[in-house]
Amino acid sequence: MINSRSVQVRISGDVQGCAYRDWTEKNAHLLGIAGWVRNRKDGSVEAMFAGPDTSVNEMISRCKDGPKAAQVKQVDILKEGCGRFSDEFDILPTA
């Protein structure tokens, strides 16, 4: 049985206008993770990742670097155990 994990994270720094959401969606698909990503009006990026522990942990690790043009200052876990909403990964509108 595979252990699963779901987390909601906020990525702060210079993370908008650098294709961070597209990069996140691509990496989530590569890792087999469900969830979503969106820009926040405060300039951060917020995401929810759900899937196998190892994949979610790897995604969080990758978010600390992000795409080449991003300058990530911090990745905060806002919530653990968010649930799994679907098998898809979506880019949501800015919140």
N, C-alpha and C positions, 0 to 999 in steps of 0.2 A: 504494500500500500504506500502510495506517495503522499508525503506530508505536504499540505498546501498552506499558503499564506496569502493574506490580502492586506495591503497597506495603502494609506493615502499620504502623499508626500507633497512638500512645497520646495521648489528649487528657486533660490534667489541669487541675484547677481545680474550680470548683463546677459539675460537669457531670452529676451524677446527681440524679434527682428533678425534672428540668426538661424531660422529654420529648426528651432528646438523641438517644436511639436511634431514636425515631420520626422525628425531624427528619432524621437521617442517612439512614434508609431512604428517605424521601420525596425528598431531594436526590439520592441515588444513582440512583433511578428516573428522575428528571428528566434526569440527565446520562448515562444509559445505562451505568451502572457495575454490575458484578457484585461480590460479596463478602459481607461480614458485619459486624455490629457487636454488641458486648456490653459490659455493665458489668463492672468488675473489683472484687474485694473491697477493694482499696486506695482506692476512690473514684474511680478514673479510668474512662475509656471507651476501649475498644480496638476497632480496626476494620481490615479488609482491603479494599482497593479494587483492582479490576482492570478495565482498559478502555483506550480511547484515551488517549495521553499528555495531550492537552489537557483531557480530562474528568477524569482523575485529578488533575491539577494544580489544576484548578478546585475539585474536591471538597476537597482539602487546604486550599486557601485559604478555602473556606467554613467548614471546621471550626474555623478560628481565631476565628470569631465565634460560630458555633453558633446555637441558638434564642435568642429574646429573653431568656428567664429564666436562661440559662447565663452563667457568668463563666469564660471560658477563660483559663487562665494560659499554657499551652504545648501545642504539638502537636509530638510527636517522631516521626520516622520510625524505626521499630525494625528494619525489614527491607525491602530492595528485592528484586524478582524472586521474589515469593511464589508465583507461578503463578496459574492461573485455575481455580477449582474447579467452577464452573457458570455459567450465564447469569443466575442469580437473585441477589437480595440478601436476606439473612436476618438476623433478630434472633436471636441465640443466648443461651442461659442465662448467667447470671453465672459468671465464672471466678475 
